[in-house]
């Protein structure tokens, strides 16, 4: 009797766990979710490219100073990087990731 109850409970728990896993994976593979993931990755890639460009520019200015010192020419005393913009150039605020997962069934 207890053996049957144990295996019945174990099977029910495994079924619930598997159903939950499959539903979560299906939610991740909806077109809306895939589009949001792609957009977030594109925005992140843009931020990384921008940081790389700023690092390259800072290194370029530093190297120009080193070369100017080595050659004895000092045309610009200390050119600085332009100040960062408060808003993105395209006029939108940067997108942040939602703090909770999106559930399509909540709208119904």
Backbone as a ProteinNet text record, in pm:
[ID]
protein_1_A
[PRIMARY]
XXXXXXXXXXXXXXXXXXXXXXXXXXXXXXXXXXXXXXXXXXXXXXXXXXXXXXXXXXXXXXXXXXXXXXXXXXXXXXXXXXXXXXXXXXXXXXXXXXXXXXXXXXXX
[TERTIARY]
82.2	0	86.6	184.2	270.4	359.6	399.8	483.8	407.5	284.1	202.7	181.2	152.8	133.3	261.2	375.6	503.6	526.2	509.8	534.9	430.9	308.8	207.6	246.7	289	330.4	455	550.7	672.9	639.3	549.9	509.7	436.7	348.6	276.1	372.5	467.4	565.6	651.2	693.1	771.6	689.7	561.5	475.3	460.1	441.9	429.9	560.6	671.9	803.2	824.9	797.4	817.6	725	600.1	505.9	551.4	600.3	649.6	768.8	862.3	980.2	940.8	851.4	808.8	737.1	650.2	578.5	673.7	772.8	871.1	950.7	989.2	1065.5	978.8	851.8	762.1	743.5	737.2	724.8	848.1	965	1089.1	1096.9	1025.9	1034.4	919.9	839.2	734.2	798.5	735.8	794	819.7	728.5	747.5	870.4	886.7	1000.7	1131.5	1131.1	1252	1287.6	1187	1211.7	1267.8	1213	1263.8	1406.7	1436.7	1573.3	1670.6	1630.1	1715.8	1738.2	1632.7	1645.8	1738.1	1723.1	1809.6	1955.8	1978.7	2116.8	2174.2	2091.4	2138.7	2174.4	2092.7	2121.1	2249.4	2265.1	2387.7	2510.5	2497.9	2610	2643.4	2542.2	2566.3	2639.9	2602.6	2671.4	2817.1	2841.2	2979.2	3062.4	3003.9	3075.7	3107.9	3013.6	3035.8	3148	3145.6	3252.3	3387.1	3389	3513.5	3563.5	3473.6	3513.5	3568.8	3507.2	3559.2	3696.1	3715	3846.1	3952.6	3916.6	4011.5	4047.8	3950.4	3977.6	4066.2	4039.3	4122.2	4265.7	4280.2	4414.5	4484.7	4408.9	4466.4	4517.8	4441.3	4483.2	4606.1	4606.8	4723.1	4847.6	4833.1	4947.9	4994.3	4903.9	4943.3	5024.6	4984.8	5062	5201.6	5210.7	5341.1	5430.3	5373.1	5450.8	5489.6	5399.2	5429.6	5543	5543	5652.7	5783.5	5778.6	5900.3	5957.7	5871.8	5918.1	5939.4	5892.3	5911	5809.9	5700	5594.3	5472.2	5417.5	5299.1	5194.9	5122.3	5022.2	4902	4843.5	4729.6	4775.2	4752	4797.4	4729	4596.8	4526.5	4386.4	4371.9	4236.6	4161.2	4035.8	3954.5	3849.5	3798.2	3688.1	3562.8	3476.3	3352.4	3269.2	3192.1	3107.3	3001.5	2965	2862.9	2727.4	2646.4	2511.9	2425.2	2332.4	2238.2	2129.9	2096.8	1995.8	2058	2011.5	2063.1	2033.1	2111.7	2098	1963.8	1902.8	1777.6	1656.4	1676	1567	1487.1	1533.3	1463.6	1548.5	1481.8	1553.8	1606.7	1720.2	1771.9	1674.9	1662.9	1567.4	1627.1	1547.6	1592.6	1516.5	1576.7	1511.3	1399.6	1289.6	1181.9	1226.5	1172.5	1210.7	1135.7	1034	959.4	942.2	914.3	895.3	755.1	744.7	618.1	533.8	410	317.8	201.5	191.1	84.9	-53.3	-65.2	-196.1	-249.8	-167.4	-215	-308.4	-298.4	-379.6	-523.2	-550.9	-683.1	-765.6
-119.6	0	125.9	129.7	247.5	257	141.7	141.3	202.1	164.8	220.4	370.2	411.2	554.3	632.3	574.4	641.3	660.3	553.3	561.3	648.2	647.3	735.6	881.3	914.4	1051.1	1089.5	999.6	1027.7	1052.5	973.6	991.9	1123.7	1158.4	1285.9	1403.5	1394.9	1503.7	1515.6	1402.9	1405.9	1465.3	1432.6	1488.7	1638.8	1686.6	1831.6	1901	1842.7	1903.4	1910.1	1799.9	1797	1896.1	1903.8	1997.2	2141.1	2172.3	2307.3	2340.7	2247	2269.8	2292.8	2211	2223.9	2356.9	2395.9	2523.3	2642	2637.8	2747	2755.1	2641.1	2641.7	2691.4	2652.6	2700.8	2852.3	2907.4	3052.8	3123.5	3061.9	3122.7	3118.5	3027.8	3011.5	3077.3	3158.2	3230.3	3340.4	3379.7	3483.8	3614.9	3652.4	3776.7	3767.8	3653.8	3636.5	3633.8	3565.1	3560.5	3699.3	3776.5	3912.1	3999.6	3986.2	4064.9	4026.2	3897.3	3852.7	3906.1	3901.9	3952.3	4102.6	4175	4319.8	4351.9	4279.6	4303.3	4273.6	4166.4	4133.8	4238	4289.9	4393.4	4520.7	4557.6	4676.1	4655.9	4537	4508.3	4513.2	4459.6	4463.9	4608.7	4691.5	4832.3	4902.2	4869.5	4928	4883	4755.4	4705.7	4771.4	4789.6	4855.2	4999.7	5066.4	5205.2	5214.8	5124.1	5122.2	5094.4	5002.7	4972.6	5095.2	5165.5	5285.5	5392	5408.8	5506.2	5464.7	5335.6	5287.1	5308.5	5281.2	5301.6	5449.2	5535	5679.1	5726.8	5678.1	5716	5667.3	5543.9	5491.9	5570.3	5613.4	5691.7	5826.5	5891.1	6019.9	6002.2	5895	5868.8	5844.6	5766.1	5737.9	5864.8	5950.9	6077.5	6162.7	6163.1	6237.5	6178.8	6046.4	5981.8	6015.9	6012.5	6045.5	6192.7	6279	6422	6449.3	6380.7	6397.8	6346.4	6232.2	6173.5	6261.3	6325.7	6409.9	6555	6590.4	6726.3	6824.9	6778	6867.3	6850.9	6963.5	6961	7053.8	7006	7088.8	7113.2	7009.2	7021.6	6981.8	7067.6	7032.3	6907.5	6897.1	6780	6773.2	6722	6709.4	6601.9	6631.1	6538	6473.4	6364.7	6299.4	6385.2	6380.7	6457.4	6402.2	6490	6448.6	6351.5	6257.4	6161.9	6230.1	6179.8	6233.4	6184.2	6267.3	6224.7	6135.4	6156.9	6075.9	6013.7	5897.8	5837	5924.4	5907.3	5989.3	5969	5853.6	5829	5878.6	5935.4	5998.7	5907.9	5787.2	5696.4	5673.4	5646.7	5609.9	5468.1	5434.8	5299	5196.3	5085.9	4983.4	4899.1	4875.2	4790.1	4659	4556.7	4426.7	4428.7	4362.1	4358.5	4281.2	4320.7	4255.6	4124.2	4098.4	3973.1	3912.8	3787	3722.2	3754	3760.1	3791.9	3665.8	3675	3564	3603.7	3540	3574.8	3549.3	3454.8	3417.9	3520.2	3612.8	3714	3815.7	3829	3927.1	3879.1	3754.7	3698.9	3682.9
0	0	0	91.3	97.3	-25	-76.6	-196.2	-314.2	-332.4	-441.5	-423.8	-301.2	-275.6	-302.9	-266	-291.6	-440.8	-518.8	-662.3	-732.6	-685.9	-742.7	-720.2	-598.2	-566.1	-644.4	-656	-732.5	-879.7	-935	-1075.2	-1096.9	-1003.5	-1015.4	-1006.1	-914.3	-901	-1026.5	-1083.6	-1207.3	-1321.5	-1327.2	-1431.8	-1419	-1298.1	-1274.9	-1311.3	-1269.8	-1299.7	-1450.8	-1522	-1667.4	-1737.1	-1694.1	-1755.1	-1735.6	-1617.9	-1589.9	-1678.4	-1690.8	-1774.3	-1920.4	-1972	-2112	-2133.5	-2042.8	-2058	-2054	-1964.6	-1959.6	-2089.2	-2144.1	-2269.9	-2384.3	-2386.8	-2492.1	-2484.6	-2363.2	-2349.1	-2401.4	-2382	-2431.8	-2583.4	-2646.4	-2791.3	-2867.5	-2800.7	-2873	-2957.5	-3067.3	-3151.5	-3075.8	-2986.8	-2911.6	-2822.1	-2755.8	-2667.2	-2745.9	-2859.1	-2941.9	-2994.3	-3034.8	-3082.9	-2971.6	-2851.6	-2738.6	-2704.2	-2707.3	-2679.6	-2784.8	-2912.2	-3019.1	-3004.5	-2970.9	-2952.7	-2835.7	-2726.4	-2610.2	-2643.5	-2717.2	-2755.1	-2849.9	-2941.1	-3033	-2956.7	-2859.1	-2777.9	-2698.2	-2640.6	-2565.5	-2655.1	-2776.1	-2870.2	-2906	-2923.4	-2952.3	-2838.8	-2715	-2599.5	-2594.3	-2623.8	-2623.1	-2732.2	-2850.3	-2960.4	-2922.9	-2859.8	-2818.5	-2714.6	-2615.8	-2515.2	-2580.2	-2676.6	-2746.9	-2822	-2889.4	-2963.9	-2869.1	-2753	-2656.2	-2603	-2579.8	-2535.1	-2641.7	-2767.5	-2877.4	-2887.8	-2875.1	-2884.9	-2769.6	-2648.8	-2534.7	-2554.2	-2603.9	-2631.8	-2741.4	-2840.9	-2950.3	-2898.4	-2814	-2758.6	-2670.3	-2590.5	-2504.9	-2589.9	-2695.9	-2783	-2853.9	-2894.4	-2957.3	-2861.3	-2733	-2632.5	-2616	-2614.2	-2601.3	-2720.2	-2839.6	-2959.2	-2960.7	-2917.4	-2914.2	-2815.8	-2700.5	-2604.8	-2661.9	-2728.1	-2784.3	-2895	-2972.2	-3082.7	-3040.7	-2922.4	-2874	-2927.1	-2981	-3029.8	-2940	-2899.7	-2813.3	-2872.1	-2973.8	-3040.1	-2948.8	-2895.8	-2805.6	-2665.6	-2566.2	-2432.1	-2376.8	-2387	-2334.4	-2393.7	-2515.4	-2569.7	-2492.1	-2463.1	-2385.6	-2473.8	-2425	-2495.1	-2482.6	-2582.2	-2569.5	-2454.3	-2393.6	-2282.1	-2331.7	-2247.5	-2286.5	-2294.2	-2386.7	-2401.1	-2287.4	-2247.9	-2144.9	-2204.2	-2330.6	-2397.5	-2521.1	-2563	-2685	-2806.6	-2910.4	-3029.9	-3099.1	-3085.9	-3156.8	-3079	-2962	-2890.1	-2799.5	-2775.3	-2685.6	-2562.6	-2454.3	-2333	-2351.4	-2291.2	-2306.6	-2249	-2318.5	-2277.2	-2165.8	-2065.1	-1956.1	-1960.7	-1906.5	-1903	-1798.9	-1828.1	-1729.1	-1605.4	-1491.4	-1366.9	-1347	-1425.9	-1414.2	-1552.7	-1557.6	-1687.2	-1739.3	-1868	-1932.2	-1941.1	-1900.4	-1905.4	-1993.7	-2110.3	-2204.9	-2146.2	-2057	-2003.3	-1904.8	-1859	-1766.1	-1832.9	-1963.7	-2035.1	-2056.1	-2035.4	-2066.8	-1942.7
[MASK]
++++++++++++++++++++++++++++++++++++++++++++++++++++++++++++++++++++++++++++++++++++++++++++++++++++++++++++

